[in-house]
Amino acid sequence: MTTPAAKKVLINGAHGKMGRALIRLIQEQPQLGLTVAATRSAGENVSADFDIIIDFSTPQGAQEAFALAKQHRKPFLTGTTNLPEMFLFQMQQEEKIPVFFAPNVSLSVYFFTELARYAAQMYKGYDVHLHEIHHVHKKDAPSGTAKKLADAVNLPSQQVTYERVGETVGTHEVKFTSPLDEITLTHCALNRDLFAQSALEIAIWLVTCPKGFYTMSDYAKFKLKEHKK
């Protein structure tokens, strides 16, 4: 029985924290069946053959990588945040390649968001406060994850509070308060590998998917079905 050839990954935004983590984890885990075909930064041309693009870069870099994926008819996965609305619409309408987008690619963060959504329904009448903390290098504020959480608990994103502290990977706290009690839900990412590892696992899944647009909801459904087997 022959071993399937490793899927060749083009890392877009390879010099960033996530890009470096992706490259390291691919090299450390040959059992994933992935290999780094090439790396790319915004504005660079790529001639190497690849099976999928994983993008954690900038809004401009993500759009360039998406165009490259479409040109080569290969799957495209991006976790880049603060993307233009028109670009998000283009990805959502894509029918020629598999496309995945999530402002946070961690499955645990996805389920945390769903937990917060459920809590908001249970604790109607409570005041809701959402606070997030990230590292000082993060450019968007509030974070894409915080905006997604705010939407889940029906809180205007302008009311999200945030801090930029040292090298904090990412902490999100949702607080429900009444005159009689307080309920706090917190997710704290301890290591950026949480997101990089999840992105690689999503990529392995995405290369098997039909053409179209996918989100964390689709991947979560796949994982839940997998657990039931």
KESE-910739 format. One record per residue (C-alpha): residue in one letter; x, z, y. Coordinates in pm, whole numbers. Example, Ala and Ser with C-alpha at 12.3 -4.5 7.8 and 13.67 -1.06 7.14 Angstrom:
+---------+--------+--------+--------+
: residuo :      X :      Z :      Y :
+---------+--------+--------+--------+
:       A :   1230 :    780 :   -450 :
:       S :   1367 :    714 :   -106 :
+---------+--------+--------+--------+
This chain:
+---------+--------+--------+--------+
: residuo :      X :      Z :      Y :
+---------+--------+--------+--------+
:       M :      0 :      0 :      0 :
:       T :    152 :   -110 :    330 :
:       T :    156 :    119 :    631 :
:       P :    -35 :    -22 :    931 :
:       A :    189 :   -137 :   1213 :
:       A :    215 :    109 :   1502 :
:       K :      0 :     24 :   1801 :
:       K :    211 :    -74 :   2099 :
:       V :    126 :    122 :   2415 :
:       L :    200 :     15 :   2771 :
:       I :    231 :    330 :   2983 :
:       N :    123 :    261 :   3342 :
:       G :    251 :    526 :   3582 :
:       A :    536 :    612 :   3347 :
:       H :    739 :    803 :   3607 :
:       G :    463 :   1052 :   3680 :
:       K :    413 :   1386 :   3503 :
:       M :    147 :   1248 :   3270 :
:       G :    340 :    929 :   3201 :
:       R :    649 :   1122 :   3098 :
:       A :    440 :   1354 :   2878 :
:       L :    276 :   1056 :   2705 :
:       I :    612 :    896 :   2628 :
:       R :    755 :   1222 :   2492 :
:       L :    455 :   1294 :   2270 :
:       I :    452 :    941 :   2127 :
:       Q :    821 :    976 :   2041 :
:       E :    770 :   1324 :   1891 :
:       Q :    470 :   1225 :   1677 :
:       P :    534 :    905 :   1482 :
:       Q :    242 :   1002 :   1256 :
:       L :      5 :    901 :   1537 :
:       G :     90 :    539 :   1468 :
:       L :    181 :    465 :   1829 :
:       T :    494 :    331 :   1993 :
:       V :    589 :    274 :   2357 :
:       A :    594 :   -101 :   2410 :
:       A :    674 :    -87 :   2782 :
:       T :    646 :    123 :   3093 :
:       R :    519 :     11 :   3429 :
:       S :    497 :    130 :   3788 :
:       A :    277 :    -15 :   4063 :
:       G :    376 :   -368 :   4160 :
:       E :    594 :   -432 :   3853 :
:       N :    553 :   -726 :   3618 :
:       V :    546 :   -669 :   3242 :
:       S :    643 :   -930 :   2984 :
:       A :    635 :   -710 :   2672 :
:       D :    363 :   -744 :   2410 :
:       F :    122 :   -448 :   2390 :
:       D :   -200 :   -339 :   2217 :
:       I :   -340 :   -100 :   2480 :
:       I :   -269 :     20 :   2834 :
:       I :   -283 :    391 :   2915 :
:       D :   -292 :    450 :   3290 :
:       F :   -225 :    766 :   3486 :
:       S :   -100 :    636 :   3818 :
:       T :   -264 :    568 :   4156 :
:       P :   -588 :    390 :   4248 :
:       Q :   -386 :     76 :   4329 :
:       G :   -178 :    104 :   4013 :
:       A :   -489 :    150 :   3801 :
:       Q :   -647 :   -165 :   3941 :
:       E :   -331 :   -364 :   3874 :
:       A :   -317 :   -231 :   3516 :
:       F :   -685 :   -312 :   3460 :
:       A :   -623 :   -672 :   3571 :
:       L :   -326 :   -689 :   3333 :
:       A :   -536 :   -557 :   3043 :
:       K :   -806 :   -816 :   3114 :
:       Q :   -546 :  -1093 :   3136 :
:       H :   -414 :  -1004 :   2789 :
:       R :   -757 :   -908 :   2646 :
:       K :   -635 :   -559 :   2549 :
:       P :   -806 :   -216 :   2572 :
:       F :   -762 :    -17 :   2892 :
:       L :   -770 :    365 :   2925 :
:       T :   -740 :    538 :   3259 :
:       G :   -754 :    897 :   3373 :
:       T :   -651 :    817 :   3730 :
:       T :   -878 :    990 :   3982 :
:       N :  -1005 :    907 :   4331 :
:       L :  -1078 :    547 :   4228 :
:       P :  -1274 :    316 :   4464 :
:       E :  -1645 :    286 :   4386 :
:       M :  -1619 :    -92 :   4350 :
:       F :  -1344 :    -59 :   4090 :
:       L :  -1548 :    197 :   3896 :
:       F :  -1839 :    -49 :   3899 :
:       Q :  -1613 :   -328 :   3771 :
:       M :  -1499 :   -114 :   3479 :
:       Q :  -1855 :    -11 :   3398 :
:       Q :  -1960 :   -376 :   3385 :
:       E :  -1666 :   -492 :   3169 :
:       E :  -1770 :   -688 :   2859 :
:       K :  -1450 :   -862 :   2744 :
:       I :  -1229 :   -562 :   2655 :
:       P :  -1283 :   -195 :   2562 :
:       V :  -1246 :     19 :   2876 :
:       F :  -1233 :    399 :   2893 :
:       F :  -1246 :    610 :   3207 :
:       A :  -1263 :    986 :   3258 :
:       P :  -1141 :   1195 :   3553 :
:       N :  -1033 :   1447 :   3288 :
:       V :   -948 :   1325 :   2936 :
:       S :   -945 :   1669 :   2770 :
:       L :  -1221 :   1716 :   2513 :
:       S :  -1221 :   2092 :   2580 :
:       V :  -1281 :   2028 :   2951 :
:       Y :  -1567 :   1793 :   2862 :
:       F :  -1736 :   2063 :   2653 :
:       F :  -1664 :   2319 :   2929 :
:       T :  -1845 :   2091 :   3173 :
:       E :  -2142 :   2065 :   2938 :
:       L :  -2141 :   2445 :   2904 :
:       A :  -2152 :   2478 :   3284 :
:       R :  -2437 :   2225 :   3298 :
:       Y :  -2635 :   2432 :   3047 :
:       A :  -2558 :   2754 :   3235 :
:       A :  -2687 :   2603 :   3560 :
:       Q :  -3016 :   2532 :   3385 :
:       M :  -3032 :   2884 :   3240 :
:       Y :  -2942 :   3068 :   3561 :
:       K :  -3176 :   2895 :   3804 :
:       G :  -3202 :   3086 :   4131 :
:       Y :  -2842 :   3208 :   4113 :
:       D :  -2592 :   3110 :   4381 :
:       V :  -2329 :   2872 :   4239 :
:       H :  -1964 :   2867 :   4345 :
:       L :  -1698 :   2632 :   4210 :
:       H :  -1328 :   2688 :   4272 :
:       E :  -1032 :   2487 :   4142 :
:       I :   -655 :   2536 :   4150 :
:       H :   -390 :   2267 :   4093 :
:       H :    -22 :   2211 :   4160 :
:       V :    105 :   2138 :   4510 :
:       H :    181 :   1773 :   4423 :
:       K :   -183 :   1681 :   4355 :
:       K :   -304 :   1440 :   4622 :
:       D :   -683 :   1450 :   4580 :
:       A :   -883 :   1760 :   4669 :
:       P :  -1116 :   1864 :   4528 :
:       S :  -1001 :   1727 :   4193 :
:       G :  -1191 :   1463 :   3997 :
:       T :  -1270 :   1727 :   3735 :
:       A :  -1410 :   1960 :   4001 :
:       K :  -1633 :   1682 :   4134 :
:       K :  -1761 :   1618 :   3782 :
:       L :  -1829 :   1990 :   3737 :
:       A :  -2001 :   2007 :   4075 :
:       D :  -2232 :   1726 :   3969 :
:       A :  -2305 :   1908 :   3642 :
:       V :  -2417 :   2224 :   3825 :
:       N :  -2592 :   2040 :   4111 :
:       L :  -2346 :   2159 :   4373 :
:       P :  -2243 :   1928 :   4662 :
:       S :  -1876 :   1842 :   4623 :
:       Q :  -1818 :   1945 :   4986 :
:       Q :  -1891 :   2303 :   4879 :
:       V :  -1615 :   2309 :   4616 :
:       T :  -1324 :   2531 :   4721 :
:       Y :   -971 :   2463 :   4609 :
:       E :   -609 :   2578 :   4620 :
:       R :   -277 :   2403 :   4562 :
:       V :    -36 :   2655 :   4411 :
:       G :    314 :   2596 :   4267 :
:       E :    306 :   2400 :   3941 :
:       T :    -42 :   2511 :   3828 :
:       V :   -164 :   2261 :   3568 :
:       G :   -533 :   2309 :   3640 :
:       T :   -786 :   2591 :   3661 :
:       H :  -1159 :   2550 :   3718 :
:       E :  -1394 :   2843 :   3773 :
:       V :  -1773 :   2823 :   3794 :
:       K :  -1946 :   3139 :   3915 :
:       F :  -2320 :   3216 :   3908 :
:       T :  -2420 :   3511 :   4128 :
:       S :  -2743 :   3704 :   4184 :
:       P :  -2803 :   4033 :   4365 :
:       L :  -2789 :   4204 :   4024 :
:       D :  -2514 :   4031 :   3826 :
:       E :  -2242 :   3768 :   3814 :
:       I :  -2148 :   3521 :   3540 :
:       T :  -1811 :   3346 :   3550 :
:       L :  -1699 :   3051 :   3336 :
:       T :  -1332 :   2956 :   3355 :
:       H :  -1120 :   2683 :   3203 :
:       C :   -744 :   2715 :   3246 :
:       A :   -510 :   2441 :   3127 :
:       L :   -181 :   2602 :   3025 :
:       N :     18 :   2285 :   2960 :
:       R :    -16 :   1922 :   3071 :
:       D :     22 :   1822 :   2706 :
:       L :   -346 :   1919 :   2671 :
:       F :   -436 :   1602 :   2860 :
:       A :   -158 :   1378 :   2730 :
:       Q :   -231 :   1459 :   2365 :
:       S :   -602 :   1397 :   2416 :
:       A :   -532 :   1065 :   2593 :
:       L :   -329 :    947 :   2294 :
:       E :   -604 :   1044 :   2051 :
:       I :   -861 :    864 :   2265 :
:       A :   -635 :    557 :   2271 :
:       I :   -620 :    554 :   1890 :
:       W :  -1001 :    556 :   1888 :
:       L :  -1039 :    302 :   2172 :
:       V :   -841 :     27 :   1996 :
:       T :  -1107 :     35 :   1720 :
:       C :  -1402 :     15 :   1962 :
:       P :  -1612 :   -293 :   2044 :
:       K :  -1579 :   -442 :   2391 :
:       G :  -1748 :   -245 :   2667 :
:       F :  -1725 :     67 :   2883 :
:       Y :  -1671 :    417 :   2737 :
:       T :  -1659 :    772 :   2873 :
:       M :  -1585 :   1121 :   2739 :
:       S :  -1948 :   1141 :   2626 :
:       D :  -1889 :    852 :   2384 :
:       Y :  -1565 :   1001 :   2253 :
:       A :  -1724 :   1346 :   2213 :
:       K :  -2005 :   1195 :   2003 :
:       F :  -1744 :   1023 :   1784 :
:       K :  -1551 :   1348 :   1735 :
:       L :  -1865 :   1545 :   1651 :
:       K :  -1963 :   1288 :   1388 :
:       E :  -1609 :   1302 :   1250 :
:       H :  -1631 :   1682 :   1214 :
:       K :  -1956 :   1651 :   1019 :
:       K :  -1800 :   1428 :    752 :
+---------+--------+--------+--------+
